[in-house]
Amino acid sequence: MKSGPLLLAALFSLCAAAGGAAQEKGTAALSGGGGTEAVRMFEPGAAAPGFTVKDIGGEIFDFEAEKAKSPYLIVFFSIFCEPCRREMAIVRKLQDKYRDAGLRVAAVALDGEPLKYAVAGFAKQEGYAFRVLIDELNARDSFTVAEVYGISAIPSTIVVERGGRIAFGGTGLVKEEELEKTVRSVLKP
C-alpha cells in the first residue's frame, strides 16, 4: 500500500490533473479505471453509487441510506491541494446557505487513514459543519470511494438529487454560480 511520500505524490498528481491553482472548469467526462465498474461522474441522471466509509470522528457514514433522504453535495479533496481549499470554501458557503433547505454535504478526503488527525484538524480550523469522510486505500492502492466514482482529479464535486441521481459533476474549480444554480434546482420540491 502507498504510504508517506508515495501517498503525497499521488495526491499532488491528482491535484495537478485538475489543472493546478489556475484552472477553472465546468463539466467534462471522466471515466473510472482500475478494472472496476465506475460511474461517469458527470453524467446527469446516472445513479450515484452507495458507499460506506468512516468520518473523521470514526463514525460510519452510509451514503446508500443517506441519498434517499436528502440532496447531497459530495466533494473529493485533499488538505494538500490549494484548488481544493478554494473549492471547499465555496462548498462551506453553500452548505451554510442551504442547510435549512435540506442540503447535506459529504466531503471525502483523499488523504488516507494515516492523515486522519491532520484532516480533522483542518476541518476544525476551517469550521466545517458537514461530514468530512476519510477515503481508504484498497488492495489495488486506489482510494475506495474515489475509484467507485471514477475520480481522476481533485477537487471533484458532485451534486446528487434526493433519491440518488446525479444532477451535476465537475472537476477542477467549479464556478460558484453554476454550483449554486444546481443546488437550488435539487432543493425544489
Buried (B, 14 or more C-beta within 10 A) or exposed (E): EBEEEEBBEBBBEBBBBBBEEEBEBBBEEBEBEEEEEBBBBBBEEBEBBBBEBBBBEEEEBEBEEBBEEBBBBBBBBBBBBEBBBBBBEBBBEBBBEBEEEEBBBBBBBBBBBBBBEBBBEBBEEEEBEBBBBBBBBBEEEBBBBBBBBBBBBBBBBBBBBBEBBBBBBBBBBBEBEEBBEBBBEBBEE
